[in-house]
Amino acid sequence: MKTGDVLVLTPRSRYGRNLVKKTGNIVKVKYIQPGKFCVEHWNQSCRWIDNQYDKDFDWQFKEVRDNFLERTEELEMRRAIGYPMDLLGNNIETSKERVERWELELTEN
């Protein structure tokens, strides 16, 4: 297991079932320490899970840090800091660039 792996949690206890209902059962490994690891519920909350026997959850690998997931995180970060992009990551023109293009088109005609 490594940071970034995606896991599916299966609840064992009542607490585990309630947490899965609240935040979902798909998690991403955020930190790893000897004997335990921390998982993140898609930017909602984090929790530590024991490697050998956790009283609240069983877990299994869903997918291993694929390129699409990394690209999604990169796009999310770029959008958060103001890069103009559509949902697929294509650059789109800003309103300032659009006005400049229109002015250029008007002066050409």
N, C-alpha and C positions, 0 to 999 in steps of 0.2 A: 504494500500500500504506500502511496505517496500523496503529497499535497496536490489537490486538484481532482483526485478521483471522485467519481460520482457513485453514491451508494443508495440502495433502497432499504429503508428501515421497516422491520416487521415488529409491531408492538408485542411485548410479553405481559406487561402489567396494565393495570387500569390507568396509571399515570401516562404510560407510553401510548395507549389508545387515545387518550384525551389530547396529548401533544401532537399526534399524527393528524387528528381531526382539525386541530387548530392551525398547524403550520405545514402539513403535508409530509409524505414519507420519502420524498426525493431530497437528498442532502449532498453537500460537497465537503470533502475533507479540507479543513482549513489549517490545522496544526497537528503535529504528531509528536508524542512524547513516549518514552518507554512504558508499555503496558496500557496506554490509552491514546485516544485521538479526539480532536475537537471537530465537530461538523457544523456547517452553517446551513440554515434553512432558507436559501435564496434571499440573502440580505435581510432576513427578519430577525432571527435569533441564533445563538450558538449553544451547543451543549457538548459535554465531554462524554465519551462512550468507552467502556473498558474493552480491550482487545479480546480477552479470553471469554469472560462471562459477564455480560451486562444485565442487571436485574430488570431493566425496562425495555431493551431492544435486542433483537437479532438483526444482523445486517448482511447484505450481499452486494457484490459489485454490479452496477448497472451499465456503466460505460466508463472508459478510462480516458479522461481528459482529451477529448478529441478536438480537432482544429476548429470545428464550428463553435464549440463552447468558448474557446479562447477568443475567437473572432467576435462573438457576441459581447463578451466582457470588454474587449477593446473598443468596440463601437459604442457601448454604453458609457465608457470613460470619455471618449472623444466628444460625444454629444453633451455630456455633463459639463465639459469645460468650454463649450460653445462652438464646436466645429459644425457647420451646416451640412447635415447628411440625411439621406432618407433611411428607411428601415433596412435596406440592403447594404448600406455603407457607401453608396454612391454619393459623390460630392454634389451638392446643389448650390445654385448661386444665392448669395445673400441679397437682401433687399437693396443694399447699396450697389452691388454689382448689377442688379437688374435695372436700376435707374440709370446707371452709366451706359449700359447696353442700349436702353431706349433712347437716351440722348444722342448716342452715336448713330443709331438708326434714323433718327429724325434729321440730323445734320447731313446725312448721306442723301436723303430724298429731297 
